Amino acid sequence: MTTLPVLTLYDTLRRGKTPLEVLRPNHVGLYVCGMTVYDFCHLGHARVMVTFDTVVRYLRERGYEVTYVRNITDIDDKIIRRAWERGESIQSLTARFIDAMHEDEAALLCQRPDLEPRATEHVGAMQYLISTLIAKGHAYAAANGDVYYAVRSFPEYGRLSGKSVDELTAGARVDIGEDKRDPLDFVLWKAVKPGEPSWPSPWGEGRPGWHIECSAMSADALGCVFDIHGGGADLQFPHHENEIAQSQGAGCAFAHYWMHNGFVRINDEKMSKSLNNFFTVRELLPRYSGEVLRFFILSSHYRSPLNYGEEALEQARAGITRLYTALRGVPGRKIVAELGTEWRERFHSAMSDDFHTPAALAVLFDLTREINRLRDEGSEVAAPLAALLRELAGVLGLLQQEAEVFLRGDETNTHWIEERIAARAAARQARDFAGADGIRRELAAAGVILEDGPGGTTWRRE
């Protein structure tokens, strides 16, 4: 029986690793800021999906019951603008991109969150929270119909991001049409503008600001206090800082821990739609399978920058191929428990250290080398260790296909490939080595790699 080490995570608010202490026995409530659905998901969104899917998988592997909540922002300035540009309704636009998000999520082998609250379904809860903040002196209705949060009314503002109010004041400004008392104040409720969707409220027709959404939806889904709040590092300020001010200002203790995954970078710049240097998931999928993309994301620690590049993606393809190759031709899936103790301990040691997936992958590669060695020796131990490899990789959402399915990929031209392999075997039998080498080169040019072994020739796609 493997004894599990203490699970620690890096808490952004405490600025260090800390043991996970749950609020309810054996239960973790996790809220992650999700996508604003006006376009296809890019690799930065994919990193959020894969990171927290892996966190949830590992928590459940340790025996926790997890309630995983990831919201959908389906009303926002960008959504309104995009719908207007395309001449379609907001409902049609957001429904299409929600479906696309779920398709990308499935391609990346991510399990769906337990709850996916949508902003438009929680406007009443947002209004209640705004009314509470006004009653407690943390918010005010302006003459222009907007409602603002009074930042200076919350003394701990800036604690999450490490920014001081004085530092923020130096760069603050008031945009045209805003009616703030202080440049730092942020909008909770926006007065209606011509042609925009709106809801009735105590302050007039309008719609919620962006930041209030997650404070209301997390409370609805998980209660006034919950275990972990997650999201991308770009949300740390101002979004998550504002969430804390809203929720705690209204009397909620809010999140116990804060987890933020690092940026995806291209040419030393953060990948983002605003910089127009992003790649969507569906742009990459024709060249790299979702499992390759998942492996690529997990190959860096979630808090570290993830450096995008063709070379890195090719290394990810080679890495996952190496793992699948160790499973190739190894019969059975039965695990012999006593054989796996060392590997399990090392794997759990890595994942218990702030979900250190690169170290966990290193364990899988060491296990792969052992499987290959034992298989070459004809040892029966290779099979149960291969089953263990599949089990541990499954905690990361990897290696759940049959090896042959992954390695052969698209089944197009399979019959032709098998014919050419047979022709090569015949050429070698006839000692026509030049002809055999020519067939190997022909197949390589078609992206087919041959691997000769004691049991004959196998193949995989490049």
C-alpha positions in Angstrom: 0.0 0.0 0.0 1.5 3.3 -1.1 1.5 6.0 1.6 0.6 9.3 0.0 2.8 12.3 0.9 1.3 15.6 2.1 -0.2 17.5 -0.9 1.1 21.0 -1.1 0.2 23.8 -3.6 1.5 27.2 -4.3 -0.9 29.8 -3.0 -0.6 33.1 -4.8 -2.1 35.0 -1.8 0.4 33.5 0.7 3.2 33.6 -1.9 4.5 30.2 -1.1 3.7 26.5 -1.0 1.3 25.4 1.7 -0.3 22.0 2.6 -3.8 21.6 1.3 -6.3 21.8 4.2 -9.8 21.3 3.0 -12.8 23.1 4.5 -15.0 20.0 4.5 -13.8 16.5 5.1 -12.5 14.8 2.0 -14.1 17.4 -0.3 -12.5 20.1 -2.5 -14.5 23.0 -4.0 -12.7 24.4 -7.0 -13.7 27.5 -9.0 -11.9 28.4 -12.2 -12.5 31.5 -14.3 -13.5 30.2 -17.7 -13.8 31.6 -21.2 -15.5 34.6 -22.6 -17.2 33.0 -25.6 -16.8 35.3 -28.6 -14.1 33.4 -30.5 -12.3 30.0 -30.6 -10.1 28.9 -27.8 -6.4 29.6 -28.2 -3.5 27.8 -26.6 -3.7 30.0 -23.5 -7.2 28.8 -22.9 -6.1 25.2 -23.6 -3.5 25.6 -20.8 -6.2 26.6 -18.3 -8.4 23.7 -19.4 -5.6 21.1 -19.2 -4.0 22.5 -16.0 -7.1 22.4 -13.9 -8.4 19.2 -15.5 -5.1 17.6 -14.3 -5.5 19.1 -10.8 -9.0 17.6 -10.5 -7.9 14.2 -11.8 -5.1 14.1 -9.2 -7.3 15.3 -6.3 -9.8 12.5 -7.2 -6.9 10.0 -7.5 -6.1 10.8 -3.9 -9.7 10.1 -2.9 -11.1 13.6 -2.7 -14.6 14.3 -3.8 -14.2 17.4 -6.0 -16.8 19.9 -7.2 -15.2 21.5 -10.2 -16.9 24.7 -11.3 -15.7 26.7 -14.4 -17.9 29.6 -15.5 -18.8 30.8 -18.9 -19.0 34.6 -19.6 -21.7 34.9 -22.2 -22.4 38.7 -21.9 -19.5 41.1 -22.3 -18.4 44.2 -24.3 -16.4 41.9 -26.7 -19.3 39.6 -27.2 -21.7 42.5 -28.0 -19.2 44.0 -30.4 -18.5 40.7 -32.2 -22.2 39.9 -32.6 -22.8 43.3 -34.1 -19.8 43.0 -36.5 -21.1 39.6 -37.7 -24.8 40.6 -37.8 -26.0 37.8 -35.6 -27.7 37.6 -32.2 -25.6 37.3 -29.0 -27.4 34.0 -28.2 -26.4 32.5 -31.6 -22.8 33.7 -31.3 -22.3 32.5 -27.7 -24.0 29.1 -28.4 -21.7 28.5 -31.3 -18.5 29.2 -29.4 -19.6 27.3 -26.3 -20.1 24.3 -28.6 -16.6 24.9 -30.1 -15.1 25.2 -26.6 -16.5 21.9 -25.6 -15.2 20.3 -28.8 -11.7 21.6 -28.1 -11.9 20.5 -24.5 -12.8 17.0 -25.6 -9.9 17.0 -28.1 -7.5 17.9 -25.3 -8.9 14.9 -23.3 -10.3 17.1 -20.6 -13.3 16.0 -18.6 -16.1 18.5 -18.4 -16.4 20.5 -15.2 -19.2 19.5 -12.8 -20.9 22.9 -13.1 -20.6 25.5 -15.9 -22.6 28.5 -14.7 -23.3 31.1 -17.3 -23.3 34.8 -16.5 -26.7 35.5 -18.1 -28.3 32.9 -15.8 -27.1 34.6 -12.6 -27.9 38.3 -13.1 -30.3 38.2 -10.1 -27.5 36.9 -7.8 -25.2 39.7 -9.1 -27.8 42.3 -8.4 -28.3 41.0 -4.8 -24.5 41.1 -4.3 -24.3 44.7 -5.6 -27.2 45.8 -3.3 -25.3 44.2 -0.4 -22.1 46.1 -1.3 -24.0 49.4 -1.5 -25.7 48.7 1.9 -22.3 48.1 3.5 -20.7 51.2 2.0 -18.5 49.5 -0.5 -20.4 50.6 -3.6 -22.4 53.5 -4.9 -24.8 54.3 -7.7 -23.5 57.2 -9.9 -25.6 59.8 -11.7 -25.0 58.2 -15.1 -26.8 55.0 -14.0 -23.6 52.9 -13.4 -22.8 51.4 -10.1 -19.2 51.4 -8.9 -17.1 49.6 -6.3 -15.3 52.1 -4.0 -11.8 50.6 -3.9 -10.6 52.7 -1.0 -13.3 51.3 1.2 -11.5 48.0 1.2 -8.2 48.4 3.0 -6.7 45.0 1.8 -7.1 45.9 -1.9 -4.0 44.9 -3.7 -2.9 42.1 -1.4 -3.3 39.3 -4.0 -1.3 41.0 -6.7 1.1 42.8 -4.4 0.1 46.2 -5.7 -0.4 49.2 -3.4 -3.3 51.7 -3.8 -0.8 54.5 -4.2 1.0 52.7 -7.0 -2.3 52.0 -8.7 -3.5 55.6 -8.3 -0.5 56.9 -10.3 -1.6 55.0 -13.4 -5.4 55.3 -13.0 -7.6 57.4 -15.3 -11.3 58.0 -15.8 -12.6 57.1 -19.3 -15.1 59.3 -21.1 -18.6 58.7 -19.9 -17.6 57.3 -16.5 -18.9 59.0 -13.4 -16.5 57.7 -10.7 -15.7 59.2 -7.4 -12.2 57.8 -7.6 -10.2 56.7 -10.7 -9.5 53.4 -9.0 -13.2 52.5 -8.7 -14.5 49.8 -11.0 -17.9 49.2 -12.5 -20.3 46.6 -11.0 -23.4 47.5 -13.1 -23.4 49.3 -16.5 -26.3 51.5 -17.5 -28.0 50.4 -20.7 -26.8 51.8 -24.0 -28.7 51.8 -27.3 -28.9 48.4 -28.9 -27.4 46.5 -26.0 -29.0 43.7 -24.0 -30.2 44.8 -20.6 -32.0 43.7 -17.4 -34.2 45.7 -15.0 -32.5 46.6 -11.8 -32.9 49.0 -8.8 -30.5 51.3 -10.6 -32.2 51.2 -13.9 -31.9 49.1 -17.0 -28.4 47.7 -17.6 -26.2 44.8 -17.4 -23.5 43.5 -15.0 -19.8 44.4 -15.1 -17.4 41.6 -15.7 -15.8 41.3 -12.3 -19.1 40.9 -10.4 -19.9 37.7 -12.3 -17.5 35.3 -10.6 -18.1 36.6 -7.1 -21.8 35.8 -7.6 -21.5 32.6 -9.5 -18.8 31.0 -7.2 -21.0 31.8 -4.2 -24.1 30.2 -5.9 -22.1 27.1 -6.8 -19.8 26.5 -3.9 -21.0 28.8 -1.1 -19.6 31.9 0.6 -16.3 30.2 1.3 -14.6 27.4 -0.8 -11.2 25.8 -1.1 -9.5 26.8 -4.3 -9.9 29.6 -6.9 -8.0 29.1 -10.1 -7.3 30.8 -13.4 -4.7 32.2 -15.7 -2.0 34.6 -14.4 -3.4 37.4 -16.5 -6.5 37.4 -14.3 -4.6 38.0 -11.0 -5.0 41.7 -11.5 -7.5 43.3 -11.7 -10.1 40.5 -12.1 -9.2 38.3 -9.1 -8.2 41.3 -7.0 -11.6 42.8 -7.6 -13.4 39.5 -6.9 -11.8 39.5 -3.4 -12.8 43.1 -2.8 -16.4 42.3 -3.8 -16.9 39.0 -2.0 -15.1 39.9 1.2 -16.7 43.4 1.1 -20.1 41.7 1.1 -19.1 39.5 4.1 -17.9 36.3 2.4 -14.6 34.8 3.4 -14.2 33.6 -0.3 -11.4 31.4 -1.6 -9.0 29.7 0.8 -6.3 29.2 -1.8 -5.4 30.9 -5.1 -3.8 29.0 -8.0 -2.6 30.7 -11.2 -1.2 29.0 -14.3 1.6 30.8 -16.2 1.5 32.5 -19.6 1.9 30.9 -22.9 4.7 32.8 -24.7 5.6 33.2 -28.4 8.9 34.9 -29.2 9.2 36.1 -25.6 5.8 37.8 -25.7 2.6 36.6 -23.9 0.2 34.9 -26.3 -3.0 36.9 -26.4 -5.8 37.9 -28.7 -5.0 41.6 -28.0 -1.5 41.1 -29.4 -2.8 39.0 -32.3 0.0 36.4 -31.8 -2.2 33.5 -30.8 -2.9 30.1 -32.2 -6.3 28.5 -31.7 -6.6 24.9 -30.6 -8.4 24.0 -33.8 -5.6 25.5 -35.9 -3.1 23.2 -34.3 -5.2 20.0 -34.2 -4.7 19.1 -37.9 -1.0 18.9 -37.3 -0.8 17.7 -33.7 -3.3 15.4 -31.9 -5.0 16.6 -28.8 -3.0 14.2 -26.8 0.3 15.7 -28.1 -1.0 19.2 -27.2 -1.9 17.9 -23.7 1.5 16.4 -23.3 3.1 19.6 -24.5 1.2 21.6 -21.8 2.0 19.1 -19.0 5.7 19.1 -19.9 6.1 22.5 -18.2 5.1 23.1 -14.6 1.8 24.9 -14.6 3.2 28.1 -12.9 6.1 28.4 -15.4 5.9 30.1 -18.8 5.0 27.7 -21.6 7.1 28.4 -24.6 5.3 27.7 -27.9 7.3 26.6 -30.9 7.3 23.9 -33.6 10.4 22.3 -32.1 8.7 22.0 -28.6 5.6 20.5 -30.2 7.7 18.0 -32.1 9.5 17.1 -28.9 6.0 16.5 -27.3 5.0 14.3 -30.2 8.2 12.3 -29.8 7.7 12.0 -26.0 4.2 10.7 -26.1 5.1 8.4 -29.0 7.9 7.0 -26.8 5.5 6.2 -24.0 3.0 4.5 -26.4 5.8 2.5 -28.0 6.6 0.9 -24.6 3.0 -0.4 -24.5 3.1 -1.8 -28.0 2.8 -5.5 -28.2 2.8 -6.0 -24.4 -0.2 -8.2 -23.6 -2.6 -7.7 -20.7 -3.5 -4.9 -18.4 -3.3 -6.6 -15.0 -1.2 -4.8 -12.4 0.8 -6.6 -9.8 0.6 -4.3 -6.9 3.9 -5.1 -5.2 5.8 -4.4 -8.4 4.5 -0.8 -8.5 5.4 0.6 -5.1 8.5 2.4 -6.1 7.0 4.0 -9.2 3.8 5.0 -7.4 5.7 6.6 -4.6 7.9 8.6 -7.0 4.8 9.6 -9.1 2.8 10.8 -6.0 5.9 12.5 -4.6 6.0 14.6 -7.8 2.3 15.3 -8.1 2.0 16.1 -4.4 4.6 18.8 -4.8 2.3 21.5 -6.3 1.2 19.2 -9.1 4.7 19.0 -10.6 3.8 17.3 -13.9 7.3 17.5 -15.5 8.6 15.4 -12.6 5.7 13.0 -12.9 6.4 12.6 -16.6 10.1 11.9 -15.8 8.8 9.0 -13.6 6.8 7.7 -16.6 9.9 7.8 -18.9 12.0 5.9 -16.3 9.2 3.3 -16.1 9.2 3.1 -19.9 12.9 2.4 -20.0 12.4 -0.5 -17.5 9.5 -1.9 -19.5 11.6 -1.8 -22.7 14.5 -3.5 -20.9 12.3 -6.3 -19.5 10.6 -6.8 -22.8 13.9 -7.2 -24.6 14.9 -9.8 -22.0 11.6 -11.7 -22.5 10.5 -11.1 -18.9 6.9 -11.5 -17.9 7.2 -8.6 -15.6 7.0 -6.2 -18.6 3.3 -6.7 -18.9 2.2 -5.6 -15.4 4.6 -2.7 -15.5 3.1 -1.6 -18.8 -0.3 -1.7 -17.1 1.1 0.4 -14.3 2.4 2.9 -16.8 -1.0 3.2 -18.3 -2.6 3.6 -14.9 -0.2 6.4 -13.7 -0.4 8.2 -17.1 -4.2 8.1 -16.9 -3.9 10.3 -13.8 -2.5 12.9 -16.2 -5.1 12.1 -18.8 -2.6 10.3 -21.1 -2.1 6.9 -22.7 -5.7 5.9 -22.7 -5.8 4.8 -26.3 -4.6 1.5 -27.6 -1.0 1.8 -28.6 -1.6 0.8 -32.2 -4.4 3.3 -32.6 -2.2 6.2 -31.5 1.0 5.1 -33.3 -0.8 4.5 -36.6 -2.9 7.6 -36.3 -5.1 8.3 -39.4 -5.9 4.9 -41.0 -5.7 6.4 -44.5 -3.6 4.3 -46.9 -3.1 1.5 -44.3 -3.6 -1.2 -46.9 -1.0 0.5 -49.2 1.5 0.7 -46.2 1.1 -3.0 -45.3 1.6 -3.9 -49.0 4.8 -1.9 -49.2 6.1 -3.5 -45.9 5.4 -6.9 -47.4 7.2 -5.9 -50.5 10.2 -4.7 -48.4 10.2 -8.0 -46.5 10.2 -9.9 -49.8 13.1 -7.8 -51.1 15.1 -8.4 -48.0 14.4 -12.1 -48.3 15.7 -12.0 -51.8 18.8 -10.0 -50.5 17.7 -7.0 -52.6 18.8 -4.6 -49.9 18.9 -1.6 -52.2 15.2 -2.3 -53.1 14.3 -2.7 -49.5 16.0 0.5 -48.5 14.2 2.3 -51.3 10.8 1.1 -49.9 11.8 2.3 -46.5 12.7 5.8 -48.0 9.4 5.7 -49.9 7.4 5.1 -46.7 9.5 7.7 -44.8 8.6 10.3 -47.4 4.9 9.4 -46.7 5.5 10.0 -43.0 5.6 6.3 -42.1 8.4 5.1 -39.8 9.4 1.4 -39.8 10.7 -0.3 -36.7 12.3 -3.7 -37.2 12.3 -6.1 -34.3 12.5 -9.8 -33.4 8.8 -10.2 -34.0 9.0 -8.5 -37.5 8.4 -5.0 -38.7 6.0 -2.6 -37.2 5.2 0.9 -38.3 3.9 4.2 -37.0 3.2 7.6 -38.4 5.8 10.3 -38.0 
